[in-house]
């Protein structure tokens, strides 16, 4: 058994890490000011749903943001029962986060129990068998033997409790170490991301609502690549650098795109005004807006309106349906009414 007092995850504090920690610390000041003023309960909930959808998508859950929102709202959604259960479990776990302490093994196991309830045979219990991680047919990581898991996790949690490392770095290190140990039969990726958020929440509570998983989802191949690089060099540095960059980019995006306020871009305003009380397909919308470049329409108009909850699909369960149309959501209608009143 390893000496719990002396365990130290292997890593190097590089100039890149130092610069990113300084950059994020500066960004968080602005994010905190904006969030404290404007991050309403509804926006917190929307960011949490984005987090859950992205984290599950990394694990091959196919439900869209709208479908995940519908599941959490208690609406019926056409989807695989397992994927719907994953959403329910993840929402329950993130909602329970404020009751957990990052260095508590009991809380860690309880979190896994919630996250993987009915999805695995023994949720909330360390694995008892060997496990390898594959990408396709290639073995990319052989986790430590099962009989070592309780000791390795005890060492890791003891380190987290006493470390004086900056919480930004400590959260990344814990995330990597948990993936390396792979303490559970399933759900390790979800647990690593959840626990990193928990560690950050204990440092700055508003970071509980920062959807960093959306950036990880966009860089999923790089996420797996740096995990493999860290394994190869037997220390967490590449992963820490990657995660800090993802955090920095997420905070920057949250501030610049007003994820902490109910801001409507000029493009989205035009889209909402064009739709009004109608249901319109994308081709007609582009024509009415005078647009011919589909990526511009999608990236600047349609996706921001859908992600902001201003717009909804008439067929949310079939987002790519050729007969798909779009209409204002309740939120979009309220905005349009307020605009009409201000103009009148």
C-alpha positions in Angstrom: 0.0 0.0 0.0 1.3 3.4 -1.0 2.0 6.1 1.7 -1.0 8.4 1.5 0.9 11.3 3.0 3.6 11.4 0.4 1.6 10.7 -2.8 2.0 13.4 -5.5 0.6 13.1 -9.0 3.4 13.4 -11.6 3.3 16.7 -13.5 5.5 19.7 -14.4 4.4 23.4 -14.0 5.3 24.8 -17.4 5.3 28.4 -18.6 2.1 27.5 -20.6 0.4 26.4 -17.4 1.5 29.5 -15.5 0.3 31.8 -18.3 -3.0 30.1 -18.5 -3.6 30.2 -14.8 -2.9 34.0 -14.8 -5.1 34.5 -17.9 -8.0 32.5 -16.4 -7.8 34.3 -13.1 -8.1 37.6 -14.9 -11.0 36.4 -17.0 -12.8 35.0 -14.0 -12.9 38.5 -12.5 -15.0 39.8 -15.4 -17.0 36.6 -15.7 -17.9 36.8 -12.0 -19.0 40.5 -12.2 -21.2 39.8 -15.2 -22.6 36.5 -13.8 -23.5 38.0 -10.4 -25.4 40.7 -12.1 -27.0 38.7 -14.9 -26.8 34.9 -14.4 -30.5 34.3 -13.6 -31.7 31.0 -12.4 -33.0 30.2 -15.9 -29.7 31.0 -17.5 -27.9 28.9 -14.9 -30.2 26.0 -15.8 -29.7 26.5 -19.5 -25.9 26.4 -19.0 -26.2 23.3 -16.9 -28.3 21.6 -19.6 -25.6 22.5 -22.2 -23.0 21.0 -19.9 -24.9 17.8 -19.5 -25.7 17.4 -23.2 -22.1 17.9 -24.2 -20.7 15.6 -21.5 -23.0 12.8 -22.6 -22.4 13.5 -26.3 -18.7 12.8 -25.6 -19.8 9.4 -24.4 -21.8 8.9 -27.7 -25.2 9.9 -26.4 -27.1 11.1 -29.5 -29.8 13.4 -27.9 -29.7 17.0 -29.1 -29.7 20.0 -26.8 -33.4 20.4 -27.4 -34.2 16.8 -26.6 -32.1 16.9 -23.4 -34.0 20.1 -22.4 -37.3 18.3 -23.1 -36.3 15.3 -21.0 -35.3 17.5 -18.1 -38.6 19.4 -18.5 -40.5 16.1 -18.1 -41.7 16.0 -21.8 -41.9 12.9 -23.8 -38.9 12.4 -26.1 -38.4 9.8 -28.8 -35.0 8.3 -28.0 -33.2 5.3 -26.7 -34.3 4.5 -23.1 -30.7 4.3 -22.0 -29.8 7.8 -23.4 -32.9 9.3 -21.7 -31.9 7.7 -18.4 -28.4 9.1 -18.8 -29.9 12.6 -19.0 -32.0 12.1 -15.9 -29.0 10.7 -14.0 -26.6 13.5 -15.1 -29.1 16.2 -14.2 -29.7 14.7 -10.7 -25.9 14.4 -10.2 -25.2 18.1 -11.2 -28.1 19.3 -9.0 -26.7 17.4 -6.0 -23.2 18.8 -6.5 -23.5 21.5 -3.8 -23.8 18.9 -1.1 -20.5 17.2 -2.0 -16.9 17.8 -0.9 -14.3 17.1 -3.6 -12.0 15.1 -1.2 -14.7 12.9 0.2 -14.7 9.3 -1.1 -18.2 8.7 0.2 -19.4 11.7 -1.9 -17.4 10.5 -5.0 -19.1 7.1 -4.7 -22.5 8.7 -4.1 -22.0 10.8 -7.2 -21.2 7.8 -9.4 -24.3 6.0 -7.9 -26.5 8.9 -9.1 -24.7 9.3 -12.4 -24.9 5.6 -13.4 -28.1 4.5 -11.6 -29.7 1.6 -13.5 -27.1 1.9 -16.2 -24.5 -0.5 -14.6 -24.9 -3.4 -12.3 -23.1 -1.8 -9.3 -23.4 2.0 -9.4 -21.4 3.8 -6.8 -18.9 0.9 -6.3 -15.3 0.6 -7.5 -14.7 -2.0 -10.3 -13.6 -5.5 -9.3 -12.2 -6.5 -12.7 -9.6 -5.4 -15.1 -10.4 -2.8 -17.8 -8.8 -1.5 -21.0 -9.8 1.5 -22.9 -10.1 1.0 -26.7 -10.5 3.4 -29.6 -11.9 1.2 -32.3 -9.8 -2.0 -32.0 -6.7 -0.3 -30.6 -6.0 -0.6 -26.9 -5.0 2.9 -25.8 -4.9 2.5 -22.0 -4.7 -0.5 -19.7 -6.0 0.7 -16.3 -4.3 -0.5 -13.0 -5.4 -3.8 -11.5 -8.8 -3.7 -9.7 -7.3 -4.6 -6.3 -5.2 -1.4 -6.5 -8.1 0.9 -7.2 -9.2 1.6 -3.5 -5.6 2.4 -2.5 -5.0 4.6 -5.6 -8.2 6.5 -5.0 -7.5 6.9 -1.3 -4.1 8.4 -2.2 -5.6 10.7 -4.8 -8.3 12.0 -2.5 -5.8 12.5 0.3 -3.6 14.5 -2.0 -6.5 16.6 -3.1 -7.4 17.4 0.5 -4.0 18.6 1.4 -2.6 20.1 -1.8 -1.6 23.7 -2.0 -1.7 23.7 -5.8 -3.8 26.3 -7.5 -7.4 24.9 -7.8 -7.3 25.4 -11.5 -4.3 23.1 -11.8 -5.5 20.7 -9.0 -8.9 20.2 -10.8 -7.1 19.3 -14.1 -4.7 16.9 -12.3 -7.6 15.1 -10.5 -9.5 14.8 -13.7 -6.5 13.1 -15.4 -5.6 10.9 -12.5 -9.2 9.6 -12.2 -9.2 8.8 -16.0 -5.8 7.0 -15.5 -7.0 4.9 -12.6 -10.4 4.3 -14.2 -11.9 3.3 -10.9 -15.4 2.3 -12.2 -16.6 -0.2 -14.8 -18.3 2.7 -16.7 -18.9 6.4 -16.4 -15.3 7.4 -15.7 -15.2 10.2 -18.3 -18.4 11.7 -17.0 -17.1 11.4 -13.4 -13.8 13.1 -14.3 -15.6 16.1 -15.8 -18.2 16.3 -13.0 -15.5 16.2 -10.3 -13.4 18.8 -12.0 -16.4 21.1 -12.0 -17.0 20.3 -8.3 -13.4 21.2 -7.5 -13.7 24.5 -9.4 -17.1 25.2 -7.8 -15.5 25.0 -4.3 -13.0 27.6 -5.5 -15.4 29.9 -7.3 -19.1 28.9 -6.9 -20.2 30.4 -10.2 -17.9 28.1 -12.1 -20.5 25.4 -11.4 -22.5 26.9 -14.3 -19.6 27.3 -16.8 -20.3 24.8 -19.7 -16.6 23.8 -20.3 -17.9 20.4 -21.6 -19.2 22.1 -24.7 -15.6 23.1 -25.7 -14.3 19.6 -24.8 -17.0 18.2 -27.0 -15.8 20.4 -29.9 -12.2 19.2 -29.3 -13.0 15.6 -28.5 -10.2 14.1 -30.6 -7.7 16.3 -28.9 -9.1 15.4 -25.5 -8.4 11.8 -26.1 -5.0 12.6 -27.8 -3.7 14.5 -24.7 -4.9 11.7 -22.4 -2.8 9.3 -24.4 0.1 11.7 -24.5 0.0 12.0 -20.7 -0.1 8.2 -20.4 3.0 7.9 -22.7 5.1 10.5 -20.8 3.8 9.2 -17.4 2.8 12.6 -16.2 -0.3 14.8 -16.5 1.3 18.0 -18.0 -0.2 17.7 -21.5 -3.7 17.1 -20.2 -3.4 20.0 -17.7 -2.4 22.4 -20.5 -5.3 21.2 -22.7 -7.9 21.5 -20.0 -6.7 25.0 -18.9 -6.9 26.2 -22.5 -10.4 24.8 -22.7 -11.4 26.6 -19.5 -9.9 29.8 -20.7 -11.7 29.6 -24.1 -15.0 28.7 -22.3 -14.8 31.7 -20.0 -13.9 34.0 -22.9 -16.8 32.7 -25.0 -19.2 33.0 -22.1 -18.3 36.6 -21.6 -18.1 37.6 -25.3 -21.3 35.9 -26.3 -23.2 37.0 -23.2 -24.0 33.5 -21.9 -24.3 35.3 -18.6 -27.1 37.6 -19.8 -30.2 37.5 -22.0 -28.4 39.3 -24.9 -29.9 38.9 -28.4 -27.5 39.5 -31.3 -28.6 41.7 -34.2 -28.7 38.6 -36.4 -31.0 36.7 -34.0 -33.2 39.8 -33.7 -33.7 39.9 -37.5 -34.5 36.2 -37.5 -37.1 36.5 -34.8 -38.7 39.4 -36.5 -38.8 37.6 -39.8 -40.5 34.5 -38.3 -43.1 36.4 -36.2 -46.1 34.2 -35.6 -45.3 31.8 -38.5 -43.6 28.4 -39.0 -41.0 28.7 -41.7 -38.4 26.3 -43.2 -34.7 27.2 -43.4 -34.7 27.8 -47.2 -37.5 30.4 -46.9 -35.8 32.0 -43.9 -32.6 32.4 -45.8 -34.4 33.9 -48.8 -36.3 36.3 -46.6 -33.1 37.4 -44.8 -31.4 37.8 -48.2 -28.8 35.2 -47.4 -27.3 32.7 -49.8 -24.4 31.2 -47.7 -25.8 28.4 -45.6 -23.0 28.2 -43.0 -23.4 31.9 -42.3 -27.1 31.5 -41.8 -26.5 28.4 -39.6 -23.7 29.8 -37.5 -24.9 33.4 -37.0 -28.6 33.2 -37.1 -30.2 29.7 -36.7 -27.9 28.0 -34.2 -27.6 31.0 -31.8 -31.4 31.4 -31.9 -31.9 27.7 -31.1 -29.2 27.5 -28.4 -30.5 30.7 -26.8 -34.0 29.2 -26.5 -35.5 31.9 -28.7 -36.5 29.5 -31.5 -37.7 25.9 -31.6 -38.1 23.2 -34.2 -41.5 21.9 -35.1 -40.0 18.4 -35.2 -37.6 18.4 -32.2 -37.1 14.6 -32.4 -36.1 14.8 -36.1 -33.7 17.8 -36.3 -32.7 16.9 -39.9 -36.1 16.2 -41.2 -36.7 17.6 -44.8 -40.0 19.0 -43.6 -38.5 20.7 -40.6 -39.8 24.2 -39.8 -39.0 26.8 -37.1 -41.1 28.9 -34.9 -40.6 31.3 -32.0 -40.4 29.7 -28.5 -42.4 31.2 -25.6 -39.2 33.1 -24.8 -38.9 34.4 -28.4 -42.6 35.4 -28.4 -42.2 37.4 -25.2 -39.1 39.1 -26.6 -41.0 40.0 -29.8 -44.0 41.4 -27.8 -41.7 43.6 -25.7 -40.0 44.8 -28.9 -43.3 45.7 -30.5 -44.4 47.5 -27.4 -41.1 49.5 -27.2 -41.6 50.5 -30.9 -45.2 51.3 -30.5 
